[in-house]
Amino acid sequence: MLRLIFRFALLWAVADAIFNVRLGEDITLYWELDYAAGEFVAEIHAKNVDPTTGWVGVGFSSRGNISDGSGDFCITWRDQLGAAASASSAGEHEPPMQITDVNIRNGTNIIEVDQQQDCLDFQFVFQNGTLKWTFRRKFTTCDYFDYALEEGTTHLHWVKGTGPLYDIKGVSIKKALDQGFKRIRFLKNIESPEQKQTRINNLRDGSTWNFKILNTQVKVPPVETTYWCQIFKIPEGVAKKKHHVIQFGSFIQKGSEDLVHHMEVFHCSADAHVSIPMYAGPCDASPPELSVCSRVIGAWAMGAEPLSYPAEAGLAIGGPEFNPYVRLEMHYNNPGLKGGYVDSSGMEFWVTNKLRTHDAGVIELGLEYSDKMAIPPKQKRFQLTGVCNRECTSVSFPRDGITIFASQLHTHLTGARVLTRHFRPSLHPGNVDGFVELPFMNWDNHYSTHYQEIRRLKRPTRVLPGDVLLTTCEFNTLDRTNITLGGFAISEEMCVNYFHYYPRTKLEVCKSSVAWKSLREYFHFMAEMEGQHIEPEGAVSSNYNGIEWTPFRAKLLSDFYNKSPIDMQCNQSDGTRFPGSWDSMSVPKFPKLLQARNPNDECYL
């Protein structure tokens, strides 16, 4: 049994062992994970709840829409009908709170009661005007009306309303006093006491110090989404001499906890003597000189923990050849359209001059930033895959391989699922084309571009020379009427996995795109066989936009991508390719990536 149950008075004594997130202005969720038992215990503190008729719930959905059939809540409430019967027989006037496992009727906001009740071990207390309640639930309940918790992004909902109620069934979530959702990583990593103490000791070491990259009194406008960019110079003491970053995390100004959605810090990869304009303003109005500020050195999203590097590695910054400029990109989320916000949040870095055994590095996997790859409109799950092929890993990785310990998945607005598959050469006759598939290296079946963080892998992974890494993204373009091209604009698309690893090698980019020769042949086919009014030798974007997209032509494009040769970007840190011919390369036929399965399905296999 986890320690959180009915520990209201002792909560703060065990706060270091659990996670917490604020939900709206009045609710805070605390939770503890038990991976061995496959369950969690939650404790919710809700302020401003009517002690006689109030009801409160927390729950989950697949993508933030509780009406799509995935809405699942545990709700605590009072049964006034039961209270009346109790009062007449026993003189009891106030019914106790109870908990009910409910789902949201598909296509509506109406609560339905689950036949199988999985919100267990409920207890509650009103304390100093706050309702505190706790329950236990399995990650996977084997009930299709329950949301199954899995790795990656979790859309966490809250709801608070008032009665009186005689039944929770039939109540409309829409009529609640307060409701909303946040994206978090619910199934977080757990540090052992020894690991935690080692990390704390490292931060307290006399050779370690910290610095902050903070916005300066940003007046956040009363609009839902603001992307704010600002250029900084890192402290001279760090810039002039090589250091290792050993941890980074957020530094959120008090009062901005619900405003700051996510942020990234990018190093400006230019010569050491190059000056970068000290810009501060909307990201989409940034001067062109800021385009070199694109190497991620820190990232955080709401609910994320600080990222600590393994004891044997650190991210190298500073030194004679190091450009001292960085760019802070902040995403402010203001759905209430409130005015008057002034924010000075940012990121905090811990560095040491006691260099660790290995420099850590970052490799970009996935698709080349190019309009050669595109997604037709009206697609629910269109897949694109970027290849890091065996030729590239063979020439770039040391004989003992590299260790990947963290990962950041990235797409733009239509990305819905991202994962990287890992294949290793094998001589076993039963393996496909001489490869065996190893466990996924990072995956998110509920991905959202609005929640991006660098995640420590639960199990660091060794990648050897000759291994193949396939990064696949699923895109949903049901609301788009024309083709979505690959590119840098937010309306265009990317498919990237930034792997953090050690020891650092010269490899910085291992990405692919469809081969130019094959793409021209495809456009000739579309013009000659499908009668499309395009110029096959003309601009790629014009050709894609000139095609009249139908479900059949979308399927043709998908099949073409999956069977065509690729052009490889096997790029070193100076931007040049490793020696060799990297165009029109063949790709072994790997097993098709299947549609994401509901973990509840595993109960019935």
C-alpha positions in Angstrom: 0.0 0.0 0.0 1.3 3.4 -0.9 1.9 5.8 1.9 -0.3 8.7 0.8 -3.7 7.2 1.9 -5.3 9.0 4.8 -2.1 10.9 5.6 -3.7 14.3 5.5 -2.0 15.5 8.7 1.4 14.1 7.6 1.2 15.2 3.9 4.0 17.7 4.1 6.2 15.2 5.8 6.1 12.9 2.7 5.9 15.7 0.1 9.3 14.9 -1.2 8.2 11.4 -2.1 5.2 12.4 -4.2 4.3 14.6 -7.2 1.9 17.5 -7.4 0.3 19.8 -9.9 -2.0 22.8 -9.4 -5.4 22.5 -11.3 -7.0 25.8 -11.7 -7.1 28.3 -8.8 -8.6 26.1 -6.2 -7.5 22.5 -6.7 -4.1 20.8 -6.1 -3.5 17.1 -7.0 -0.8 15.1 -5.2 0.0 11.6 -6.4 2.3 8.7 -5.7 3.2 5.9 -8.1 3.7 2.2 -7.5 5.1 0.7 -10.7 5.3 -2.8 -9.1 1.6 -2.9 -8.4 0.7 -0.9 -11.5 -1.3 1.7 -9.6 -1.3 5.2 -8.2 -2.7 6.9 -5.1 -4.1 10.4 -5.5 -4.9 13.1 -2.9 -6.8 16.1 -3.9 -7.1 19.4 -2.0 -10.0 21.5 -3.2 -10.7 25.0 -1.7 -14.0 26.9 -1.8 -16.2 23.7 -2.0 -19.7 23.9 -0.5 -19.5 21.5 2.4 -23.1 20.3 2.0 -23.7 20.2 -1.8 -20.3 20.6 -3.5 -18.8 17.9 -5.8 -15.3 17.6 -7.2 -13.6 15.3 -9.7 -10.3 14.6 -11.4 -9.9 12.5 -14.5 -8.3 11.9 -17.9 -9.0 12.0 -21.6 -7.1 11.0 -24.7 -6.5 14.5 -26.1 -8.2 17.0 -23.8 -11.7 16.5 -25.2 -13.8 14.7 -22.6 -16.7 14.4 -25.1 -14.8 12.1 -27.6 -15.6 8.9 -25.7 -12.4 9.0 -23.6 -13.5 11.2 -20.7 -13.0 9.3 -17.4 -13.4 10.8 -13.9 -13.4 9.9 -10.2 -15.9 12.3 -8.6 -16.7 12.8 -4.9 -20.2 14.1 -4.0 -23.0 13.9 -1.5 -26.2 11.9 -2.0 -29.0 14.1 -0.7 -31.7 11.5 -1.3 -29.7 9.0 0.8 -29.3 11.8 3.4 -33.1 12.2 3.6 -33.6 8.5 4.2 -30.8 8.4 6.7 -32.1 11.4 8.6 -35.6 10.0 8.9 -34.3 6.7 10.4 -31.2 7.7 12.3 -31.4 11.4 12.8 -28.3 12.0 10.7 -28.6 15.3 8.8 -25.4 15.4 6.6 -24.6 12.6 4.3 -21.0 11.5 4.0 -19.0 12.2 0.8 -18.8 9.3 -1.5 -16.8 8.5 -4.7 -18.0 7.3 -8.0 -16.1 6.2 -11.1 -17.8 7.8 -14.1 -17.3 8.3 -17.8 -18.6 11.0 -20.1 -21.2 9.9 -22.6 -19.7 10.0 -26.1 -20.6 13.2 -28.0 -22.0 14.9 -24.9 -20.9 16.4 -21.5 -23.2 14.1 -19.6 -21.9 11.9 -16.7 -22.6 8.1 -16.9 -21.7 5.8 -14.0 -19.3 3.0 -14.7 -20.6 -0.5 -14.1 -17.1 -1.4 -12.9 -16.0 0.9 -10.1 -12.2 1.4 -10.0 -11.8 4.5 -7.8 -10.9 2.6 -4.6 -10.0 3.1 -0.9 -11.8 6.5 -0.8 -11.4 8.7 2.3 -12.1 12.4 2.9 -12.0 15.2 5.4 -12.9 18.9 5.5 -10.0 20.8 7.0 -9.8 24.5 7.4 -12.3 25.1 4.6 -10.5 22.7 2.2 -11.9 19.3 1.1 -9.2 16.7 1.1 -9.9 13.4 -0.4 -7.9 10.4 -1.6 -8.4 7.3 -3.7 -6.4 4.5 -5.4 -6.6 3.3 -9.0 -4.8 1.0 -11.3 -3.0 2.4 -14.3 -4.9 -0.1 -16.5 -8.3 -1.3 -15.1 -9.4 -3.6 -17.9 -12.5 -1.4 -18.2 -13.0 0.2 -21.6 -14.8 3.1 -19.9 -11.7 3.9 -17.9 -8.7 5.8 -19.4 -5.6 3.6 -19.4 -2.5 5.5 -18.2 0.6 5.0 -20.3 4.0 6.6 -21.0 4.0 10.1 -22.5 1.6 12.9 -22.3 -1.5 12.7 -20.0 -4.4 15.1 -20.4 -5.4 15.6 -16.8 -8.9 17.1 -16.1 -10.5 18.7 -13.1 -14.1 19.7 -12.4 -15.8 21.4 -9.5 -19.6 22.0 -9.1 -22.4 22.4 -6.7 -25.7 20.5 -6.1 -27.7 19.5 -4.3 -27.5 16.1 -6.0 -29.5 12.9 -5.6 -27.4 11.1 -8.2 -24.2 12.0 -10.1 -25.6 10.2 -13.2 -27.0 12.7 -15.8 -25.1 15.7 -14.4 -23.6 17.9 -17.1 -19.9 18.7 -16.8 -20.7 21.9 -18.7 -22.6 23.3 -15.8 -19.8 22.9 -13.4 -18.5 26.0 -11.6 -14.9 25.3 -12.7 -13.3 22.8 -15.1 -10.3 22.5 -17.3 -7.3 20.3 -18.2 -3.6 20.3 -18.2 -1.1 18.2 -20.1 1.5 16.5 -17.9 3.6 13.4 -17.7 1.7 11.5 -15.1 3.8 8.4 -15.1 7.0 10.1 -14.0 10.4 8.6 -13.2 11.0 7.8 -9.5 14.4 8.4 -7.9 15.7 6.0 -5.3 16.7 7.7 -2.0 20.4 7.0 -2.9 20.0 8.6 -6.4 18.3 11.6 -4.9 21.0 12.1 -2.3 23.7 11.8 -4.9 22.0 14.4 -7.1 21.7 16.8 -4.1 25.3 16.3 -3.1 26.4 17.1 -6.7 24.5 20.4 -6.6 26.0 21.3 -3.2 29.5 20.5 -4.3 31.8 23.5 -4.0 32.7 23.4 -7.7 29.0 23.7 -8.7 27.1 26.9 -9.1 24.0 28.1 -10.9 22.8 30.9 -13.2 19.4 31.9 -14.5 18.1 33.0 -17.9 15.0 35.0 -17.1 12.7 37.2 -19.0 12.6 40.8 -18.0 9.2 42.1 -17.0 7.3 40.8 -20.0 3.8 42.3 -20.3 1.9 39.3 -21.4 -1.1 40.4 -23.6 -4.7 39.3 -22.9 -4.7 36.6 -25.7 -4.7 32.9 -25.4 -1.2 32.1 -26.9 1.9 34.2 -26.8 5.4 33.0 -27.9 8.0 35.4 -26.5 11.7 35.3 -27.4 14.6 37.1 -25.8 18.4 36.9 -26.4 20.8 36.7 -23.4 24.6 36.3 -22.9 25.5 33.6 -20.4 27.7 34.7 -17.5 31.3 35.5 -18.6 32.7 33.1 -16.0 30.9 30.2 -17.8 31.4 31.5 -21.3 35.2 31.8 -21.1 36.0 28.4 -19.7 34.6 25.0 -20.4 32.0 23.8 -17.9 29.5 21.0 -17.7 25.8 21.6 -17.2 24.7 18.9 -14.8 21.0 20.0 -14.2 18.5 22.5 -15.5 14.9 23.3 -14.6 12.3 26.0 -14.6 12.3 29.2 -12.5 8.7 30.4 -12.4 7.8 33.8 -11.0 5.2 33.5 -8.2 1.8 34.1 -9.7 2.8 32.8 -13.1 2.4 29.1 -12.3 -0.7 28.8 -14.6 0.6 31.2 -17.2 4.0 29.8 -18.2 3.2 26.7 -20.3 6.6 25.6 -21.6 10.0 27.1 -22.5 13.2 26.2 -24.3 16.7 27.7 -24.3 18.6 27.5 -27.5 22.3 28.1 -28.0 23.3 30.4 -30.8 25.7 28.2 -32.8 27.9 30.9 -34.4 31.6 31.7 -34.2 32.7 32.9 -30.8 33.2 36.5 -32.0 29.8 36.9 -33.6 27.4 39.2 -31.9 23.6 38.4 -31.8 21.1 41.2 -31.6 19.7 41.5 -28.1 16.1 41.0 -29.3 13.1 40.8 -26.9 9.7 40.4 -28.4 7.2 38.1 -30.2 9.0 35.1 -31.6 7.4 35.4 -35.0 8.9 38.9 -35.4 12.5 37.8 -34.6 15.3 39.2 -36.7 16.9 36.8 -39.2 20.2 36.8 -37.2 18.4 34.7 -34.6 18.1 31.7 -37.0 21.4 30.4 -35.7 20.0 30.1 -32.2 18.5 26.7 -32.7 20.5 24.1 -30.7 18.4 23.1 -27.7 20.3 23.1 -24.4 17.4 23.2 -22.0 13.6 22.6 -22.2 10.8 22.5 -19.7 7.0 22.0 -19.8 4.4 22.5 -17.2 4.6 19.7 -14.6 8.1 18.6 -15.6 10.8 18.0 -13.1 14.3 19.4 -13.4 16.5 17.3 -15.7 19.6 15.9 -14.2 22.5 14.5 -16.2 23.9 11.1 -15.4 26.8 11.2 -13.0 29.3 10.3 -15.7 28.3 13.0 -18.2 27.5 16.7 -18.6 26.6 19.1 -21.4 29.6 21.1 -22.4 29.3 24.9 -22.5 31.8 27.7 -22.5 35.4 27.8 -23.7 37.4 29.8 -26.3 35.3 28.6 -29.3 31.9 29.0 -27.6 29.5 31.7 -28.6 28.0 33.2 -25.4 24.5 34.0 -26.8 21.4 32.0 -26.1 17.7 32.5 -26.9 14.9 31.9 -24.4 11.6 31.0 -26.1 8.6 31.2 -23.7 5.1 29.9 -24.4 2.5 31.8 -22.4 -0.9 30.2 -22.1 -3.7 32.6 -21.1 -7.1 30.9 -21.9 -8.9 33.3 -19.6 -7.6 36.3 -21.7 -6.6 38.0 -18.5 -4.8 41.3 -18.6 -2.1 42.7 -16.3 0.3 39.8 -16.3 3.9 40.9 -16.0 6.3 38.0 -16.0 10.0 37.4 -15.3 10.2 33.6 -15.4 12.8 31.5 -17.2 15.3 28.7 -16.7 17.9 27.9 -14.2 21.2 26.0 -15.0 23.5 24.2 -12.6 27.1 24.0 -13.9 30.4 22.6 -12.7 34.0 23.2 -13.6 34.9 19.8 -12.3 34.4 18.1 -15.7 32.8 14.7 -15.8 34.1 11.7 -17.7 32.0 12.3 -20.8 30.7 15.3 -22.8 27.0 14.8 -23.5 25.7 15.5 -26.9 22.4 15.9 -28.8 21.5 14.1 -32.0 18.5 15.1 -34.2 16.7 12.1 -35.5 13.7 12.1 -37.8 12.8 14.0 -41.0 14.8 16.6 -42.8 13.3 20.1 -42.5 12.1 20.1 -46.1 9.0 20.5 -48.2 9.9 17.1 -49.9 7.8 15.5 -47.2 4.1 16.4 -47.0 0.8 15.4 -45.4 -2.4 15.4 -47.4 -5.5 17.1 -45.9 -8.4 15.2 -44.1 -6.1 12.5 -42.7 -6.6 11.1 -39.2 -3.4 9.1 -38.9 -0.9 9.9 -41.7 2.5 8.5 -40.9 5.9 9.9 -41.9 9.1 8.1 -40.9 12.6 9.5 -40.7 15.5 7.1 -40.9 18.9 7.1 -39.1 20.4 4.3 -41.2 23.0 1.7 -40.4 25.5 3.4 -42.7 25.4 6.6 -40.7 25.6 4.9 -37.3 28.4 2.7 -38.5 30.7 5.7 -39.5 29.8 8.0 -36.6 29.4 5.9 -33.4 32.4 4.5 -31.4 32.8 0.7 -31.3 31.2 0.5 -27.8 28.3 2.6 -29.0 26.6 5.5 -27.3 24.2 5.7 -24.3 20.9 7.6 -24.8 19.5 8.8 -21.5 16.9 11.5 -22.4 14.7 12.5 -25.3 12.6 15.4 -26.6 9.9 14.6 -29.2 8.9 17.4 -31.5 6.3 18.2 -34.2 4.1 21.2 -35.0 0.4 21.6 -34.8 -0.9 18.4 -36.5 1.4 15.9 -34.7 -0.6 13.4 -32.7 1.8 10.5 -32.0 5.6 10.2 -32.1 8.0 7.4 -31.4 11.4 6.0 -32.2 12.0 2.4 -33.0 15.3 0.6 -32.6 16.6 -2.2 -34.8 19.9 -4.1 -34.5 21.6 -6.3 -37.0 21.1 -10.0 -36.3 22.2 -13.2 -38.0 19.2 -15.1 -36.7 17.2 -16.6 -39.6 13.9 -15.6 -38.2 14.6 -11.9 -38.1 13.3 -9.6 -40.8 16.0 -8.6 -43.3 18.7 -9.4 -40.8 17.4 -7.1 -38.0 15.8 -7.7 -34.6 13.5 -5.0 -33.2 14.4 -3.8 -29.7 12.1 -1.9 -27.3 10.9 1.6 -28.3 13.3 4.2 -27.2 10.8 6.9 -26.5 7.1 7.1 -27.5 4.0 9.3 -26.9 0.7 8.0 -28.2 -1.1 11.2 -27.0 1.5 13.7 -28.1 0.7 17.4 -28.2 2.9 20.2 -29.6 1.7 22.2 -26.6 3.5 20.0 -24.1 7.2 19.4 -24.9 9.8 18.5 -22.4 13.1 16.7 -22.3 12.4 13.4 -20.6 14.8 11.1 -18.9 14.3 7.6 -20.2 13.3 5.1 -17.6 15.9 2.8 -19.0 19.0 4.3 -20.7 19.6 2.6 -24.1 22.8 1.6 -25.7 23.0 2.2 -29.5 25.7 0.4 -31.4 27.3 1.0 -34.8 25.1 -0.5 -37.5 21.9 0.0 -35.5 18.9 1.6 -37.3 16.6 4.2 -35.6 13.2 4.9 -37.2 11.4 8.0 -35.9 7.7 7.9 -36.9 5.2 10.7 -36.5 1.4 10.4 -37.0 -0.4 13.5 -38.2 -4.0 14.5 -37.9 -5.1 16.9 -40.7 -8.8 16.4 -40.5 -9.4 20.2 -40.1 -7.1 21.1 -43.1 -8.3 21.6 -46.7 -4.9 21.4 -48.5 -1.5 19.8 -48.2 0.7 20.5 -45.1 4.3 20.8 -46.2 7.4 20.1 -44.1 9.2 23.2 -43.0 10.0 25.6 -40.2 6.7 27.6 -39.9 4.3 26.6 -37.2 1.7 25.9 -40.0 4.1 23.5 -41.6 5.3 20.3 -40.0 8.3 18.6 -38.5 9.1 15.1 -37.2 12.0 15.1 -34.8 13.4 13.3 -31.8 16.3 15.1 -30.0 18.3 12.4 -28.3 20.6 13.3 -25.4 23.5 10.9 -25.1 27.1 10.3 -24.2 29.9 10.2 -25.1 29.5 13.0 -27.6 30.5 12.2 -31.2 30.8 14.3 -34.3 27.3 13.2 -35.4 24.7 15.9 -34.8 22.0 15.2 -37.4 20.8 11.7 -38.6 17.7 12.4 -40.6 16.2 11.5 -44.0 13.8 12.6 -46.7 12.5 11.0 -49.8 15.1 10.9 -52.6 14.9 13.8 -55.1 15.0 11.5 -58.1 12.1 9.4 -56.8 10.1 12.5 -55.9 10.4 13.8 -59.5 9.2 10.4 -60.8 6.3 10.5 -58.4 5.2 14.0 -59.7 5.5 12.7 -63.3 3.2 9.8 -62.4 0.7 12.1 -60.8 0.7 14.3 -63.9 0.6 11.6 -66.5 -1.4 8.8 -64.9 -3.6 10.8 -62.5 -4.1 13.8 -64.8 -3.0 16.4 -62.2 -2.1 19.9 -63.6 1.4 20.2 -62.1 4.9 20.8 -63.5 6.9 17.7 -62.4 10.2 19.5 -62.7 8.9 22.6 -61.1 8.8 23.7 -57.4 8.0 20.9 -55.0 5.6 23.0 -53.0 3.7 24.1 -56.1 3.4 20.5 -57.2 2.1 19.3 -53.9 -0.4 22.2 -53.7 -1.5 21.6 -57.3 -2.7 18.0 -56.6 -6.4 17.5 -56.0 -6.2 15.3 -52.9 -8.5 12.3 -52.5 -8.3 9.4 -50.1 -6.9 7.3 -52.9 -4.1 9.8 -53.7 -3.3 10.1 -50.0 -2.8 6.4 -49.9 -0.6 6.5 -53.0 1.6 9.1 -51.4 1.9 7.1 -48.2 2.9 3.9 -50.1 5.3 6.0 -52.2 7.1 7.3 -49.1 7.3 3.8 -47.5 8.9 2.2 -50.6 11.1 4.9 -52.0 14.9 5.4 -51.5 16.0 8.2 -49.2 18.4 11.0 -49.1 20.3 11.0 -45.8 21.5 13.9 -43.7 24.4 12.2 -41.8 25.8 15.5 -40.7 28.7 16.4 -38.4 28.6 19.3 -36.0 30.1 21.7 -38.5 27.2 21.0 -40.9 29.0 18.8 -43.4 28.1 15.3 -44.2 30.3 12.4 -43.2 32.3 11.2 -46.2 30.4 9.0 -48.7 27.4 9.0 -51.0 24.2 9.7 -49.0 21.7 10.1 -51.8 19.1 7.7 -53.1 19.9 5.1 -50.4 17.8 1.9 -50.1 16.1 1.1 -46.8 15.6 -2.4 -45.5 11.9 -3.4 -45.3 11.0 -3.1 -41.6 7.7 -4.3 -40.0 4.9 -1.7 -40.4 4.2 0.3 -37.4 0.7 -0.7 -36.1 -2.0 1.6 -34.8 -1.6 2.5 -31.1 -3.4 -0.1 -29.0 -5.5 0.7 -26.0 -3.6 -0.9 -23.0 -7.0 -2.3 -21.8 -6.8 -4.6 -24.9 -4.0 -6.4 -23.2 -6.5 -7.7 -20.6 -8.3 -9.8 -23.2 -5.4 -11.2 -25.3 
